[in-house]
Structure formats: structure tokens, C-alpha cells
């Protein structure tokens, strides 16, 4: 007898809720734009950073995207002045992630 059966015995009137599926960028309602996002590499105070800019949608959508990027890479970063700043040089990984989401990406500099 597994846990589901035990719960059904304890609460016979309870109807279980349907399981939620993993959310995709389109499911979250992130607006896809025609213009490419710009992916830059810079050094600030001697440390490498990757900057993503050029998103023309809502700031809340861009914040969701920055959170997903930081979580996927496992690094720190921030969202300031309509730019996503990621600590470290992760241009290739970020560009492939954004292309998988459906964005057009343009590499700027080096």
C-alpha cells in the first residue's frame, strides 16, 4: 500500500489536483521580439561580465529571463537599466540558451 492509497483511505472525499507541468518561456507569456538581443563581454574592475541588452518587451518579462539565466548558469548577476549583467564570460552558453527559447541573439565584440 503506497502513500496515495493511504491518503485515499484517510480522506475519501478529497479530489487530487492535476499535476503542474514545467513552465516554458512561451507558457510564462514572455514576449518574443523580432530584433536580436545583444550579448556583450566586458571587464569591470578586472573581472569579466556578460551583458545582455536590447529587449523591447516588458521589464517583468526580462527579469524572469534574467532569473532563469542565473539559475541555469549557477552564477550571480543583476538586472539594471534594461540590461542583464551576468558575472563571468558565459556568452556561448547564454546564446545557445536564448536560441533554444526562440530569441534571436547577436554577439557583439570579441
N, C-alpha and C positions, 0 to 999 in steps of 0.2 A: 504494500500500500504506500503510494508516494504522497508527497505533500499536497498535491492538487485534490486527491481523493479525500484526504483528511479534512481539508478545508471545506469540501462539499458536504461532508458529514456534519461538520460543526455549523455551517451556515447554508442550509439547503435553498433559501430564497435568494441568495446573492448571485447576480449575474456578473461574470468577469468582464472587464473592459477589454476591447480589442487591443492587441499589441501595437505600439507605435513603431513605425519604420524609421530607419536612419534618414536624416534630412539631407537633401542635396541643395546646391546653390539655387536652382530653379524652384525648388519647393519652398525655400525661405523667401522667395519673391525678390531676389537680388536682380536689379535691372542690368541687362546686358547692353553694352553700348557698341556703336559701330567703330568709333575711333579707338586706336590701340592704347593700352596702358603703357607708360614709360617706366622701364626698370633701369635704375642708375646705380652706380657704385661710387662711393666717396670714402674719404678718410677724414674723420673728425677727431682731433686731439690724438692722432696717430693710430686710431682704431678704425677698422673697416666697418662700413654700414651699407646696407642696400636700401634704396628709396624707390617706392612705387608711387607714381602720381599720374594725373590725367584722367581720373574718374569723374564723370559728369553727372552721376546719379545722386541719390540722397546720401547724406553723411552717415546715417544709421546703417545703410547697406555696406558702405565702405568700412565702417567699424566692425561689422560682422565678418567681413572678408579678412580684415587685419587679425582678428581673433583666431580665425581658422588657420591663417598662415603661421602665426606664432605657435599655435598648438601643434601643427603638423611638423614644424622645424624643431620645436623644443627650445626656443631661444626667446630672449626678451625683445621688446620693441615698443613703439608707441604710435599713436595716431595724432598728428599735429598739422594744422593748416592744410587740410585736404591732401595730406601725404601720409603714407605708411612708412615708418622707419623701422627696419629690422637690423638687429645687431649681428654683424658678420657678413661675409660675402657668400650669399646663397642665391645668386642670380639664376643659375641654371635650374635649381630645384623649384624656385618660385615661378619661373617662366613656364616650366612644364606643368606645375600645379594649376596655374591660371589658364593655360591652354586646355587642360582637362575639364575645367569648369566652363569653358566656352568663350573666354575672353581672347581678344587679340592683344599680343604683347610685343613691344618693340624694345630692343636692347639699345641703351644709349651709353656711349663711352666705351673704352677699352674692351 
